[in-house]
């Protein structure tokens, strides 16, 4: 009898275990489907959020554009346009100078080493070929100085100093125009301010009463033109100072490398005289 009960118990446990396994197997696809649905929902939410962010950004840019356009018209198209012309021409000159000065940089250490090696191997002519094939004002100064070697060391030194001044003038080209636009931009803004105030007083005279509504238009013109002029002057001034720093670095490099070149030439001349 005990054996029968034990057998029935084992069979019941096996049946229950198989049913549990089958239930788990049936529940697994449902759980996987639920996870997939959650992932898809999360992906869709991310796409929606990205689309909303892009729409908000586009809307913000469009609103900014409309605001700037409105303020430009309110400030008086004549003076605002003239001030923007100063910005356009000033930025064009600044970009031109930055590109020119960036291309004028030379690895002076490598250039001096190549010139010294050329003097030892092939003399002045080979050194002139090295300078001729190198870009930048430093190589041009070296070329002019070495080309006068036959006239003596003193002439080489004077030539290097004189042609250094020529290259400095080329580096500083158009800086006067940039400074002119820096001065003109706020001046045009102040001129618009004066005209706006005159218009405000004309309205006061016509109406015969001082009120905020009467003078608001003229004062708005005055403030907007002054604001634009000052912003343009600040932007151009930043570029101008950056250009000056580039020129200063190039000039220091030219002076230092010129002294090193004279030392190399003196050493080469002494070696030639010993021969």
C-alpha positions in Angstrom: 0.0 0.0 0.0 2.8 2.4 0.9 4.4 1.6 -2.5 1.2 2.5 -4.3 1.1 5.9 -2.5 4.7 6.5 -3.2 4.2 5.7 -6.9 1.2 8.0 -7.1 3.1 10.8 -5.4 6.0 10.5 -7.8 3.7 10.6 -10.8 1.9 13.6 -9.4 5.2 15.5 -9.0 6.3 14.6 -12.5 3.0 15.8 -13.9 3.2 19.0 -12.0 6.8 19.6 -13.1 6.1 19.0 -16.8 3.1 21.3 -16.6 5.2 24.0 -15.0 7.9 23.6 -17.7 5.3 23.9 -20.4 3.8 27.0 -18.7 7.2 28.6 -18.6 7.9 27.7 -22.3 4.5 29.2 -23.2 5.2 32.3 -21.1 8.7 32.9 -22.6 7.6 34.1 -26.0 5.0 36.3 -24.4 7.8 37.9 -22.2 10.1 38.3 -25.2 7.2 39.9 -27.2 6.6 42.3 -24.2 10.3 43.2 -24.1 10.3 43.8 -27.8 7.2 46.0 -27.5 8.9 48.0 -24.7 12.1 48.5 -26.8 10.0 49.6 -29.8 8.1 52.0 -27.7 11.3 53.4 -26.2 12.8 53.8 -29.7 9.6 55.6 -30.9 9.7 57.9 -27.9 13.4 58.7 -28.7 12.5 59.5 -32.3 9.6 61.7 -31.2 11.8 63.5 -28.7 14.5 64.1 -31.4 11.9 65.4 -33.8 10.5 67.7 -31.1 13.9 69.0 -30.3 14.7 69.6 -34.0 11.4 71.4 -34.4 12.0 73.6 -31.3 15.5 74.4 -32.6 14.2 75.3 -36.1 11.4 77.3 -34.5 14.0 79.2 -32.3 16.2 80.0 -35.3 13.2 81.2 -37.3 12.0 83.3 -34.4 15.5 84.8 -34.1 15.7 85.5 -37.8 12.3 87.3 -37.7 13.4 89.3 -34.6 16.6 90.4 -36.3 14.8 91.3 -39.5 12.2 93.4 -37.5 14.9 95.2 -35.5 16.8 95.9 -38.7 13.8 97.5 -40.3 12.9 99.4 -37.2 16.5 100.8 -36.9 16.3 102.4 -40.3 17.3 100.4 -43.3 19.7 103.1 -44.6 22.0 103.4 -41.6 21.7 99.7 -40.7 22.7 98.7 -44.2 25.7 101.0 -44.3 26.8 99.6 -40.9 26.5 96.0 -42.2 28.6 97.0 -45.3 31.4 97.9 -42.8 31.1 94.5 -41.2 31.2 92.7 -44.6 34.2 94.5 -45.9 36.0 94.5 -42.6 35.5 90.7 -42.1 36.7 90.1 -45.7 39.9 92.0 -45.1 40.4 90.2 -41.7 40.0 86.8 -43.3 42.4 87.7 -46.1 45.0 88.8 -43.6 44.6 85.7 -41.5 45.0 83.4 -44.5 48.1 85.4 -45.7 49.8 85.4 -42.3 49.1 81.7 -41.8 50.7 80.8 -45.1 53.7 83.1 -44.2 54.8 80.9 -41.3 58.0 79.1 -41.9 59.9 76.4 -40.0 62.9 78.7 -39.5 65.0 76.1 -37.6 64.7 73.6 -40.5 65.4 76.4 -43.0 68.6 77.5 -41.2 69.8 74.0 -41.0 69.2 73.5 -44.8 71.0 76.7 -45.6 74.0 75.8 -43.5 74.1 72.3 -45.1 73.8 73.9 -48.5 76.6 76.3 -47.9 78.9 73.5 -46.9 78.0 71.3 -49.8 77.5 73.7 -52.7 78.2 77.3 -51.6 76.0 80.3 -52.0 74.2 79.2 -55.1 72.9 76.1 -53.5 71.8 78.1 -50.4 70.0 80.5 -52.7 68.1 77.5 -54.3 67.0 76.5 -50.8 65.6 80.0 -50.1 64.0 80.1 -53.5 62.1 76.9 -53.0 60.9 77.9 -49.5 57.7 79.9 -49.0 57.4 82.8 -46.6 58.9 86.2 -45.8 61.8 84.7 -43.8 63.0 82.8 -46.9 62.7 85.9 -49.0 64.8 87.9 -46.6 67.4 85.2 -46.6 67.5 85.1 -50.3 68.0 88.9 -50.6 70.8 88.8 -48.1 72.7 85.8 -49.5 72.4 87.3 -53.0 74.6 90.2 -51.8 77.3 87.9 -50.3 79.9 88.9 -52.9 79.7 92.6 -51.7 80.7 91.7 -48.2 79.2 90.8 -44.8 78.2 94.3 -44.0 76.2 94.6 -47.2 74.5 91.3 -46.3 73.5 92.6 -42.9 72.1 95.9 -44.3 70.2 94.1 -47.0 68.6 91.7 -44.5 67.6 94.7 -42.3 66.2 96.7 -45.2 64.3 93.9 -46.8 62.9 92.9 -43.4 61.2 96.3 -43.4 59.7 95.6 -46.8 58.3 92.3 -45.6 56.9 94.0 -42.5 55.0 96.4 -44.8 53.6 93.4 -46.7 52.5 91.8 -43.4 50.7 94.9 -42.3 49.0 95.5 -45.6 45.2 96.4 -45.3 45.4 96.9 -41.6 44.6 100.6 -42.0 41.4 99.7 -43.8 40.4 97.3 -41.0 41.0 100.0 -38.4 39.0 102.4 -40.6 35.9 100.1 -40.6 36.3 99.7 -36.8 36.0 103.5 -36.5 33.3 104.0 -39.1 30.8 101.4 -37.8 30.1 103.1 -34.4 30.3 106.5 -36.0 27.4 105.5 -38.3 25.6 104.2 -35.3 26.0 107.5 -33.5 24.9 109.3 -36.6 21.7 107.2 -36.7 21.3 108.0 -33.0 21.4 111.8 -33.7 18.9 111.4 -36.6 16.6 109.3 -34.5 16.6 111.9 -31.7 16.0 114.7 -34.2 13.0 112.7 -35.5 11.7 112.3 -31.9 11.9 116.1 -31.3 10.2 116.8 -34.6 7.3 114.6 -33.5 7.2 116.4 -30.1 7.0 119.7 -31.9 4.3 118.5 -34.2 2.1 117.1 -31.5 2.9 119.7 -28.9 3.1 117.2 -26.1 5.9 115.0 -24.6 4.7 111.4 -24.2 6.4 108.0 -24.4 4.3 107.0 -27.4 5.4 110.1 -29.4 9.2 109.8 -28.8 9.5 106.0 -28.7 10.0 105.5 -32.4 12.9 108.0 -32.6 14.6 106.7 -29.5 14.3 103.1 -30.8 16.0 104.1 -34.0 18.7 105.8 -32.0 19.4 102.8 -29.8 19.3 100.1 -32.5 21.7 101.9 -34.8 24.1 102.5 -32.0 23.8 98.9 -30.8 24.6 97.5 -34.2 27.6 99.9 -34.7 29.1 98.9 -31.4 28.7 95.2 -32.0 30.4 95.4 -35.4 33.2 97.5 -34.0 33.8 94.9 -31.2 33.8 92.0 -33.6 36.3 93.7 -36.0 38.5 94.8 -33.1 38.8 91.2 -31.9 39.9 90.1 -35.4 42.3 93.1 -35.6 44.0 92.3 -32.4 44.4 88.6 -33.4 46.0 89.7 -36.7 48.4 92.0 -34.8 49.4 89.1 -32.6 50.2 87.0 -35.7 52.3 89.8 -37.2 54.2 90.3 -33.9 55.0 86.6 -33.8 56.2 86.6 -37.4 58.4 89.8 -36.9 60.1 88.2 -33.8 60.7 85.1 -35.9 62.2 87.2 -38.7 64.5 89.1 -36.4 65.7 86.1 -34.5 66.3 84.0 -37.7 68.1 86.9 -39.4 70.7 87.0 -36.6 71.2 83.3 -36.9 71.7 83.6 -40.7 74.3 86.3 -40.2 76.2 84.0 -37.8 76.1 81.2 -40.4 77.3 83.5 -43.2 80.2 84.8 -41.0 81.2 81.3 -40.2 81.0 80.3 -43.9 83.1 83.4 -44.9 85.8 82.6 -42.4 86.0 79.1 -43.7 86.3 80.4 -47.3 89.1 82.7 -46.4 91.1 79.9 -44.8 90.9 78.0 -48.0 
